[in-house]
Amino acid sequence: MFVSYHHEQDQFWFNRFTDTFSDEYEVFQDQSLDEEVDSDNMEYVNRVIREDYIKGASITIVLCGKETGKRRFVDWEIASTLHHEHALLGIVVPGTIPQSNGKFIVSDRLHDNIESGYAAFVNWPSSPSELKNHIEFALAKSRFTALIKNGREKMKRNLP
């Protein structure tokens, strides 16, 4: 499993997620990057993310806070997940406020795949068993690879 999130804004929620769902309950093994890849060559960084982290994961969980959709590495991680035809699950970070229409802002690539039916999108799970159900649902959806939407150009920089 790979967990993608906005490191500056949602580190607290990532820590809470891993403490609650991996350490205490051993629901999954986290494959997330421990630190940024040390290179200015963005193609190299993208390849390292794709080959060293995402390739070995069966699912990518995107922790969706208010700024997550603006982060280029999150977009790249989602693109790599789709490239490998792995499952994709978006989880709303607690305290994230929806728009007036009740919908949350997520990255365009994640949105495309929620709309196509390939990706699952859920609220923060209240228990390890609920998370397990969400993961199983996302894994079941990932069998329908014809629904993958990954044609967008990768983000070149973070959005303001």
Backbone hydrogen bonds in HBPLUS format (Angstrom, degrees):
<---DONOR---> <-ACCEPTOR-->    atom                        ^
c    i                          cat <-CA-CA->   ^        H-A-AA   ^      H-
h    n   atom  resd res      DA  || num        DHA   H-A  angle D-A-AA Bond
n    s   type  num  typ     dist DA aas  dist angle  dist       angle   num
A0031-GLN N   A0001-MET O   2.67 MM  30  5.63 131.1  1.91 154.2 170.5     1
A0002-PHE N   A0059-ILE O   2.93 MM  57  6.33 158.1  1.98 155.3 162.2     2
A0061-ILE N   A0002-PHE O   2.75 MM  59  6.18 160.1  1.79 164.4 170.1     3
A0004-SER N   A0061-ILE O   2.77 MM  57  6.09 162.1  1.80 156.9 163.2     4
A0063-LEU N   A0004-SER O   2.87 MM  59  6.25 158.1  1.91 172.3 177.0     5
A0010-ASP N   A0006-HIS O   2.80 MM   4  5.44 160.1  1.84 160.7 166.0     6
A0014-PHE N   A0010-ASP O   2.94 MM   4  6.26 153.0  2.02 153.0 161.5     7
A0015-ASN N   A0011-GLN O   2.89 MM   4  6.12 165.5  1.91 155.5 158.9     8
A0016-ARG N   A0012-PHE O   2.90 MM   4  6.17 157.0  1.95 146.1 153.2     9
A0017-PHE N   A0013-TRP O   2.80 MM   4  5.88 156.1  1.86 142.3 149.4    10
A0018-THR N   A0014-PHE O   2.89 MM   4  6.15 170.1  1.90 158.2 159.5    11
A0019-ASP N   A0015-ASN O   2.82 MM   4  5.91 161.4  1.85 149.4 155.6    12
A0020-THR N   A0016-ARG O   2.87 MM   4  5.87 162.3  1.90 146.6 151.8    13
A0021-PHE N   A0017-PHE O   2.85 MM   4  5.81 166.1  1.87 151.8 156.6    14
A0022-SER N   A0018-THR O   2.89 MM   4  5.04 149.3  1.98 128.4 135.4    15
A0023-ASP N   A0018-THR O   3.10 MM   5  6.47 162.9  2.13 161.5 166.7    16
A0024-GLU N   A0019-ASP O   3.36 MM   5  6.30 160.6  2.40 148.7 153.4    17
A0027-VAL N   A0021-PHE O   3.03 MM   6  5.75 155.4  2.09 151.9 158.8    18
A0026-GLU N   A0022-SER O   2.84 MM   4  4.37 131.6  2.08 114.5 123.5    19
A0039-SER N   A0037-VAL O   3.05 MM   2  5.97 120.1  2.42 112.7  96.6    20
A0044-TYR N   A0041-ASN O   3.10 MM   3  5.35 119.8  2.48 101.4 115.7    21
A0045-VAL N   A0041-ASN O   3.03 MM   4  6.39 159.5  2.07 152.4 158.5    22
A0046-ASN N   A0042-MET O   2.91 MM   4  6.04 163.4  1.94 146.7 151.2    23
A0047-ARG N   A0043-GLU O   2.96 MM   4  6.14 154.9  2.03 143.3 150.0    24
A0048-VAL N   A0044-TYR O   2.89 MM   4  6.16 159.2  1.93 154.9 160.2    25
A0049-ILE N   A0045-VAL O   2.99 MM   4  6.24 166.1  2.01 154.9 158.3    26
A0050-ARG N   A0046-ASN O   2.95 MM   4  6.12 165.6  1.97 148.1 152.6    27
A0051-GLU N   A0047-ARG O   2.79 MM   4  5.85 171.0  1.80 155.6 158.3    28
A0052-ASP N   A0048-VAL O   2.80 MM   4  5.31 154.3  1.86 139.7 148.4    29
A0053-TYR N   A0049-ILE O   3.28 MM   4  5.30 145.9  2.40 123.1 130.4    30
A0054-ILE N   A0049-ILE O   3.01 MM   5  6.27 169.5  2.02 168.0 171.2    31
A0055-LYS N   A0050-ARG O   2.99 MM   5  5.94 137.4  2.18 144.4 156.1    32
A0057-ALA N   A0054-ILE O   2.95 MM   3  5.28 163.6  1.97 118.3 123.7    33
A0087-ALA N   A0058-SER O   3.07 MM  29  6.31 154.3  2.14 152.6 144.5    34
A0060-THR N   A0087-ALA O   2.95 MM  27  6.29 155.6  2.01 143.8 148.1    35
A0089-LEU N   A0060-THR O   2.95 MM  29  6.29 163.6  1.98 162.9 164.8    36
A0062-VAL N   A0089-LEU O   2.81 MM  27  6.17 158.3  1.86 148.8 155.8    37
A0091-ILE N   A0062-VAL O   2.86 MM  29  6.10 166.2  1.88 160.0 159.8    38
A0064-CYS N   A0091-ILE O   2.73 MM  27  5.71 169.5  1.74 152.1 155.6    39
A0093-VAL N   A0064-CYS O   3.08 MM  29  5.51 173.0  2.09 124.5 124.6    40
A0070-LYS N   A0067-GLU O   3.02 MM   3  5.61 162.4  2.06 121.0 126.7    41
A0071-ARG N   A0068-THR O   3.15 MM   3  5.69 170.6  2.16 125.0 125.9    42
A0159-LEU N   A0070-LYS O   2.87 MM  89  4.84 159.9  1.91 139.8 146.5    43
A0075-ASP N   A0071-ARG O   3.18 MM   4  6.52 159.3  2.22 148.5 154.1    44
A0076-TRP N   A0072-ARG O   2.86 MM   4  6.17 158.0  1.90 153.2 159.4    45
A0077-GLU N   A0073-PHE O   2.83 MM   4  6.00 155.3  1.89 145.7 152.5    46
A0078-ILE N   A0074-VAL O   2.95 MM   4  6.20 155.1  2.01 150.8 157.2    47
A0079-ALA N   A0075-ASP O   2.88 MM   4  6.12 161.5  1.91 150.1 155.8    48
A0080-SER N   A0076-TRP O   2.88 MM   4  6.10 157.6  1.93 149.2 154.8    49
A0081-THR N   A0077-GLU O   2.99 MM   4  6.13 152.0  2.07 139.9 147.8    50
A0082-LEU N   A0078-ILE O   2.96 MM   4  6.24 162.0  1.99 155.4 159.2    51
A0083-HIS N   A0079-ALA O   2.86 MM   4  6.08 150.9  1.95 144.6 153.6    52
A0084-HIS N   A0080-SER O   3.07 MM   4  6.30 150.5  2.16 146.1 152.0    53
A0086-HIS N   A0081-THR O   3.02 MM   5  5.39 173.8  2.02 154.7 153.3    54
A0085-GLU N   A0082-LEU O   2.93 MM   3  4.69 152.3  2.01  98.6 107.3    55
A0120-ALA N   A0088-LEU O   3.04 MM  32  6.46 162.0  2.07 157.5 158.4    56
A0090-GLY N   A0120-ALA O   2.83 MM  30  6.18 168.6  1.85 153.9 154.3    57
A0122-VAL N   A0090-GLY O   2.88 MM  32  6.28 161.6  1.91 158.4 161.0    58
A0092-VAL N   A0122-VAL O   2.95 MM  30  6.40 159.3  2.00 155.2 161.4    59
A0096-THR N   A0093-VAL O   3.13 MM   3  5.84 152.3  2.21 144.9 146.4    60
A0099-GLN N   A0103-LYS O   2.72 MM   4  5.45 172.3  1.73 159.7 156.9    61
A0102-GLY N   A0099-GLN O   2.88 MM   3  5.30 161.2  1.91 119.6 123.0    62
A0111-HIS N   A0107-SER O   2.86 MM   4  6.09 167.5  1.88 158.1 162.2    63
A0112-ASP N   A0108-ASP O   2.85 MM   4  6.09 160.4  1.89 151.8 156.5    64
A0113-ASN N   A0109-ARG O   3.33 MM   4  6.53 151.9  2.41 139.5 145.5    65
A0113-ASN N   A0110-LEU O   3.08 MM   3  5.26 119.8  2.45  99.9 114.3    66
A0114-ILE N   A0110-LEU O   2.88 MM   4  6.19 138.2  2.06 150.3 163.4    67
A0114-ILE N   A0111-HIS O   3.16 MM   3  5.04 127.5  2.45  94.8 108.7    68
A0115-GLU N   A0111-HIS O   2.89 MM   4  6.07 171.5  1.90 160.5 162.3    69
A0116-SER N   A0112-ASP O   2.98 MM   4  6.16 143.6  2.12 135.1 145.4    70
A0118-TYR N   A0113-ASN O   2.94 MM   5  5.19 120.1  2.31 149.5 163.9    71
A0119-ALA N   A0113-ASN O   2.83 MM   6  5.16 175.2  1.84 122.6 124.3    72
A0117-GLY N   A0114-ILE O   3.18 MM   3  5.26 139.3  2.36  98.3 109.7    73
A0130-GLU N   A0127-SER O   3.13 MM   3  5.19 121.4  2.49  97.0 111.2    74
A0131-LEU N   A0127-SER O   3.04 MM   4  6.40 160.0  2.08 153.3 158.7    75
A0132-LYS N   A0128-PRO O   2.87 MM   4  6.09 161.2  1.91 149.2 154.7    76
A0133-ASN N   A0129-SER O   2.99 MM   4  6.23 152.4  2.07 141.1 147.9    77
A0134-HIS N   A0130-GLU O   2.98 MM   4  6.31 155.7  2.04 149.6 156.0    78
A0135-ILE N   A0131-LEU O   2.87 MM   4  6.16 161.5  1.91 158.5 163.4    79
A0136-GLU N   A0132-LYS O   2.93 MM   4  6.14 161.9  1.96 150.1 155.0    80
A0137-PHE N   A0133-ASN O   2.92 MM   4  6.11 151.4  2.01 144.6 152.7    81
A0138-ALA N   A0134-HIS O   2.92 MM   4  6.20 161.2  1.95 151.8 156.3    82
A0139-LEU N   A0135-ILE O   2.85 MM   4  6.07 159.7  1.89 152.9 159.0    83
A0140-ALA N   A0136-GLU O   2.95 MM   4  6.13 149.9  2.04 141.4 149.3    84
A0141-LYS N   A0137-PHE O   3.02 MM   4  6.31 155.2  2.08 148.1 154.7    85
A0142-SER N   A0138-ALA O   3.04 MM   4  6.24 141.1  2.20 142.8 153.2    86
A0143-ARG N   A0140-ALA O   3.32 MM   3  5.79 165.7  2.34 110.6 114.9    87
A0144-PHE N   A0141-LYS O   3.09 MM   3  5.93 167.7  2.10 124.2 127.8    88
A0147-LEU N   A0144-PHE O   3.00 MM   3  5.91 167.1  2.02 126.5 130.7    89
A0148-ILE N   A0145-THR O   3.10 MM   3  5.48 168.0  2.11 114.4 118.3    90
